[in-house]
Amino acid sequence: MESSSGYSYTTDAALWDDFLSGSKTAYAYLYDKYARTLYNYGYKIAQNRELTEDCLQDLFLAILETRERLGRTDSIKFYLMRALRREIVRRLNREQRFDHELDAIDFRIEFYYEPTWLDAQISQEQSTLLLHELNSLPARQKEALFLKYFDNLSYEEIAGVMGIEQSSVYKIVYKAIASLQKRMAPHVVILILSLIR
């Protein structure tokens, strides 16, 4: 039997190729590696646990059932995030929860930190204020910041996930950071970006 631990040092391209070739272990490793990240991202869009879980399960079932028709990829996370986002938006549209304007998505960001570390940096009141300022940004700006600073996607990958031009991603991220810097000190903005989850 194949060992999934052997995949921990494999490139995305090699892991995906193994999955496309029918490896059940590669498929299980894909799920273990990406499901939590995908759920975290999807929930920020859907704001509905059941819908997010359904879309995530459908995504993994779809790639399993159609793997012979899938293309190669060098970035599995990008590939799966783009597919999950598309499915969530499709379902929300079908449920008429919002129209086709992407800013209608209520993308919500939370902080992830060790309380003792953050408490040494800022007070609870400041933390609440920072989170409020971040979530007061337009949804597209929050989503782009999340993809850039939490998921470490490139600008090109963010453009692919969000379905916009790469030049638009640069503008969106720049505007978001500039907007935050107008309202708070630059070192605090850097702290915020390190806390996004």
C-alpha positions as CSV (number, residue, x, y, z in Angstrom):
1,M,0.0,0.0,0.0
2,E,1.2,3.5,-0.9
3,S,2.2,5.8,2.0
4,S,0.6,9.3,2.0
5,S,3.6,10.5,4.0
6,G,5.7,10.1,0.9
7,Y,3.9,12.9,-0.7
8,S,5.0,15.5,1.9
9,Y,8.1,16.3,-0.2
10,T,6.5,16.0,-3.6
11,T,5.8,18.9,-5.9
12,D,2.3,19.9,-6.7
13,A,2.8,18.8,-10.3
14,A,3.9,15.3,-9.4
15,L,1.2,14.9,-6.8
16,W,-1.5,16.0,-9.3
17,D,0.0,13.7,-11.9
18,D,-0.3,10.7,-9.5
19,F,-3.9,11.7,-8.7
20,L,-4.7,11.9,-12.4
21,S,-3.1,8.5,-12.9
22,G,-5.6,7.0,-10.4
23,S,-3.6,6.9,-7.1
24,K,-6.1,6.8,-4.2
25,T,-3.3,7.7,-1.8
26,A,-2.6,10.9,-3.8
27,Y,-6.3,11.7,-3.7
28,A,-6.5,11.2,0.0
29,Y,-3.3,13.3,0.5
30,L,-4.9,16.1,-1.6
31,Y,-7.9,16.1,0.6
32,D,-6.0,16.1,3.8
33,K,-3.7,18.8,2.6
34,Y,-6.2,21.3,1.1
35,A,-9.7,20.6,2.6
36,R,-9.2,22.8,5.7
37,T,-7.7,25.7,3.7
38,L,-10.5,25.4,1.1
39,Y,-13.2,25.3,3.7
40,N,-11.7,28.4,5.5
41,Y,-11.7,30.3,2.2
42,G,-15.1,29.1,1.0
43,Y,-16.8,29.9,4.3
44,K,-15.6,33.5,4.1
45,I,-17.5,33.8,0.8
46,A,-20.6,31.7,1.6
47,Q,-21.0,32.6,5.3
48,N,-22.9,29.3,5.5
49,R,-21.3,26.2,6.9
50,E,-23.6,23.7,5.3
51,L,-23.3,25.3,1.8
52,T,-19.5,25.5,2.2
53,E,-19.3,21.8,3.2
54,D,-21.6,20.7,0.4
55,C,-19.6,22.7,-2.2
56,L,-16.3,21.3,-0.9
57,Q,-17.5,17.7,-0.9
58,D,-18.9,18.2,-4.4
59,L,-15.6,19.7,-5.6
60,F,-13.6,16.7,-4.4
61,L,-16.2,14.3,-5.8
62,A,-16.1,16.1,-9.1
63,I,-12.4,16.0,-9.5
64,L,-12.4,12.3,-8.7
65,E,-15.1,11.5,-11.2
66,T,-13.6,13.6,-14.0
67,R,-9.9,13.1,-13.4
68,E,-9.3,11.6,-16.8
69,R,-10.5,14.9,-18.4
70,L,-8.6,17.2,-16.0
71,G,-5.6,19.1,-17.1
72,R,-2.2,19.4,-15.4
73,T,-1.4,22.0,-12.8
74,D,1.6,23.3,-11.0
75,S,-0.5,24.8,-8.2
76,I,-3.2,22.5,-6.8
77,K,-4.3,25.1,-4.2
78,F,-4.9,27.7,-6.9
79,Y,-6.7,25.2,-9.1
80,L,-9.0,24.0,-6.2
81,M,-9.7,27.5,-4.8
82,R,-10.7,28.8,-8.2
83,A,-13.1,25.8,-8.7
84,L,-14.5,26.1,-5.2
85,R,-15.1,29.8,-5.5
86,R,-16.9,29.3,-8.8
87,E,-19.1,26.6,-7.3
88,I,-20.1,28.7,-4.3
89,V,-20.9,31.8,-6.3
90,R,-22.9,29.6,-8.7
91,R,-24.9,28.1,-5.8
92,L,-25.4,31.5,-4.1
93,N,-26.7,32.9,-7.4
94,R,-29.0,30.0,-7.9
95,E,-30.4,30.6,-4.4
96,Q,-30.6,34.3,-5.3
97,R,-28.6,35.2,-2.2
98,F,-26.9,37.9,-4.2
99,D,-26.6,39.1,-7.8
100,H,-23.6,38.9,-10.1
101,E,-21.8,41.8,-8.5
102,L,-18.8,40.4,-6.7
103,D,-18.8,43.1,-4.1
104,A,-22.1,41.7,-2.9
105,I,-20.2,38.8,-1.3
106,D,-19.8,39.5,2.4
107,F,-16.3,38.2,2.7
108,R,-15.4,38.2,6.4
109,I,-12.0,38.1,7.9
110,E,-11.0,37.0,11.4
111,F,-7.7,37.2,13.3
112,Y,-5.7,34.1,14.1
113,Y,-3.2,34.5,16.8
114,E,-1.8,33.2,20.1
115,P,-3.6,35.5,22.6
116,T,-0.4,35.9,24.8
117,W,1.6,37.1,21.7
118,L,-1.0,39.5,20.5
119,D,-1.7,40.8,24.0
120,A,1.9,41.9,24.2
121,Q,1.5,43.8,20.9
122,I,-1.9,45.4,21.2
123,S,-4.8,45.6,23.6
124,Q,-8.0,43.7,23.1
125,E,-9.7,47.0,22.3
126,Q,-7.1,47.8,19.6
127,S,-7.5,44.3,18.2
128,T,-11.3,44.7,17.9
129,L,-10.8,48.1,16.2
130,L,-8.3,46.6,13.8
131,L,-10.6,43.8,12.9
132,H,-13.4,46.3,12.4
133,E,-11.3,48.5,10.1
134,L,-10.2,45.5,8.0
135,N,-13.8,44.2,7.6
136,S,-15.0,47.7,6.7
137,L,-13.0,47.4,3.4
138,P,-15.0,46.3,0.3
139,A,-15.3,42.6,-0.1
140,R,-13.1,42.3,-3.1
141,Q,-10.3,44.1,-1.2
142,K,-10.6,41.8,1.8
143,E,-10.7,38.7,-0.5
144,A,-7.6,39.9,-2.4
145,L,-5.7,40.6,0.9
146,F,-6.7,37.2,2.3
147,L,-5.5,35.4,-0.8
148,K,-2.3,37.4,-0.9
149,Y,-1.2,37.4,2.7
150,F,-2.8,34.2,4.2
151,D,-2.8,31.9,1.2
152,N,0.4,33.3,-0.3
153,L,-1.0,33.3,-3.8
154,S,0.8,35.2,-6.5
155,Y,-1.0,38.2,-8.1
156,E,-1.5,36.0,-11.2
157,E,-3.1,33.3,-9.1
158,I,-5.3,35.7,-7.3
159,A,-6.5,37.1,-10.6
160,G,-7.3,33.5,-11.7
161,V,-9.2,32.7,-8.5
162,M,-11.2,35.9,-8.5
163,G,-11.8,35.9,-12.3
164,I,-10.3,39.3,-12.9
165,E,-7.2,40.8,-14.6
166,Q,-3.9,40.7,-12.9
167,S,-3.6,44.5,-13.1
168,S,-6.9,44.8,-11.3
169,V,-5.5,42.6,-8.4
170,Y,-2.5,45.0,-8.0
171,K,-4.9,48.0,-7.8
172,I,-7.3,46.2,-5.4
173,V,-4.5,45.2,-3.0
174,Y,-2.8,48.7,-3.3
175,K,-6.1,50.4,-2.5
176,A,-6.8,48.2,0.4
177,I,-3.4,48.8,2.0
178,A,-3.6,52.5,1.3
179,S,-7.0,52.7,2.8
180,L,-5.9,51.0,6.0
181,Q,-2.7,53.1,6.2
182,K,-4.9,56.3,6.0
183,R,-6.7,55.1,9.1
184,M,-3.9,53.6,11.1
185,A,-0.1,53.5,11.5
186,P,1.8,51.5,8.8
187,H,3.3,49.1,11.4
188,V,-0.2,48.3,12.6
189,V,-1.2,47.5,9.0
190,I,1.7,45.1,8.7
191,L,0.5,43.5,12.0
192,I,-3.0,43.2,10.6
193,L,-1.8,41.4,7.4
194,S,0.2,38.9,9.5
195,L,-3.0,38.0,11.5
196,I,-5.4,37.5,8.6
197,R,-6.9,34.0,8.4
